[in-house]
Amino acid sequence: MPSVDDLDNPKSDVASEIISSDNKILGKFFLYENRSNMTFEEIPESFINALIATEDVRFTKHSGIDARSMLRVFGGLITFNKKGGGSTISQQLAKNLFKLRQDESYEGLLYKVPVLRTLTIKAKEWVTAIKLERIYTKSEIMTMYLNTIEFSSNAYGLKSASKTYFKKLPKDLEPEESALLVGMIQNPSKYNPKFFPKNSKSRRDVVISQMVKFNKLTPEEGESMTEIPIVLNYAPESHNYGVAQYFREYLKDIVKKDLKKLGYEESDLYTKGFKIYTTIDSRMQNYAEEAMKTHMRDQQTKFNNVYKYKNPWVQRKSENSSQYVEIPNFIENNAKRTEIYRFLKETYGNDDKAILARMREKVPMRVFTWNGERDTVMSHIDSIKHYKRFLNIGMLAMDPRNGNIKAWVGGINFKHFKFDNVNQSRRQPGSTFKPFVYVTAIDNGFSTCEKVVDEPITFGAEDGLSRSYTPKNSDGKYSYASLTLRQALGQSINSVSARLIKEFKPSKVIEYAHQLGIKSELPNSPSLCLGVGEVSLFELLAGYAVFANQGKYTEPMVLVRIEDKNGQVVKEYLPDQKEVLSKETAYKMIHLMRGATAGGGTAVGLGRFGVLDGNEVAAKTGTTSNFSDGWFMGMTQDLIGGVWVGGEDRAIHFQSIELGQGARIAMPAWGLFMQKVYADKDIEYKKTKFLVPDGIRIAGDCVLSPNEGFPVPQGDLGTQPALKPADDDELL
């Protein structure tokens, strides 16, 4: 029998809940049973009435066993005319809590005798029910019961069932919805309204008739209610569905590690009912996902129109050619990196021909499309081709003041594209890396008031190269015009970035990039000025946050605190900040990057989203060679965001700068997101201006520190002849 401790502290697996900064449940961590507990006050009266009328009409009067129901059951056994179950709610709770029929620890010798086994189990459930009645009040028993029962579709407990079938809290259920869920208790699978709507409605109407019979409804109310059709808002909770799936996956590993440090088992995350409070704002997360879908549908349509019946995995026909040709054996080589290939290799060994032949056999499968999932018959090879044609995205928003991540979109569809383009992906940042070059120069004495000529800059033996290297501008031309740093960064002029890194050296730029939060290894090469190193969107945004946060680096935060199921704080998280730049240098960078949203800047197109009106926005676009990666980084005083868009492989891309530049394939997603954020008056982030440090003087594109004077004009900086272009891929 269950011990006194078992009865005093009944155990059931409870899913841990992920809670947003605006107190909404983003999702849950569970293995087998998606269960969320609730209080008695959360149970609607309509549900209590339906439950008692159907399952246990004398619930408030008996002490665990209903004698009348037991006599009815025994009478049915004698006459072979079954007239309903005899288990009270208390008995059902005993069965659900202690699993006397499944748990081996409760088995005795009589369990091995078929008929006696049943009688013994029943007797134990009766005695346990009576003991529960002595320990707990009726409201506590009902609450525990409704927290334990199964409702099919992996929903355990009324709270999970309400969300699964109606996307509601229990207190918001309509009376007919309460009746439907009560009807499911008898046989959750048979009366599942999603898969067996006729069975479900018939059973619901039985519950309604019981409510009329026991005066919980008038006959007129009952008749009216039975005429209401079943209307579901079916949303089964799964790790593949819901909001912020990529964020939840990232969060899972962090919480597991922290719980382990606190003495818990990693598996406790799924069973102990922790409340995990995060920095994510559910409204902003929804806006980010909506912006992603709107933007990526549009980009995918344009991408499909470019390639139509051609394959998009291409490379330049020759080194200096503008023509692209399909990469031979691209799909076959990718097939060798799949799970199915490794599985077949165990059978066929090194016989690639046999393995690929099996992978070309058609099988039923469900695939992702922008018009919804589609059931089809397709080979594994064709499946790889299907998914390689999609452009993907990474999108992140953060409050630079405290490092709080507010929205996280790791891809276009978590179920079909598990790889997280926010944190797992490392891609070349292109021109979005240039601010790290500029800040190195400015923090080491280069004045924002100086002008630099847009002309070829060549690196050679003096820069540690065996061959000369001359970075090109995106259009391959040089204007030979004198540009302010603000103009050069705003228009993303490559030659100016090259001029700066030549003077201050790649190693110095790497030092500053790491100081500002870039954790990835970077190449000690002049081409770093164009963003050849590979970084994640996560670390790139953290680096940009330093500029918006007046020179302070803040480790990005995703967690606020973790509580146990009783509300006790298990761990609390605080911002981790350190000053890495002066306020003056940070503001100079903000002023320079605002040039991107001024006339002639690469981000001036943000104006069509209305986010520039009455607002100060600093920004940077980025595009890598062959247009493989499109980037956009946008900053306001208290909210910054980054977007990356590209193919799963660098070989999959647009073929022209008109369609493939960051301002086209990445920037609109940020504009759409910010447009939605600003339209929501309940969200704290509003249009605003950047904070200007005390003593700073601004004159046009020029920003001066308190003790800094205007430089003496000495002509335009740097003039040298253009030499032979390097063989390296040129980044834009």
Beta strands, then each sheet from edge to edge (+ up, - down):
strand 1: 16-19
strand 2: 25-29
strand 3: 34-35
strand 4: 155-156
strand 5: 275-278
strand 6: 314-316
strand 7: 324-326
strand 8: 362-367
strand 9: 374-379
strand 10: 391-399
strand 11: 404-409
strand 12: 451-453
strand 13: 482-484
strand 14: 552-554
strand 15: 559-563
strand 16: 569-572
strand 17: 577-579
strand 18: 618-623
strand 19: 629-635
strand 20: 640-647
strand 21: 697-699
strand 22: 702-704
sheet 1: 2+ 1- 5- 15+ 16-
sheet 2: 3+ 4+
sheet 3: 6+ 7-
sheet 4: 8+ 9-
sheet 5: 11+ 10- 20+ 19- 18+
sheet 6: 12+ 13-
sheet 7: 14+ 17-
sheet 8: 21+ 22-
end
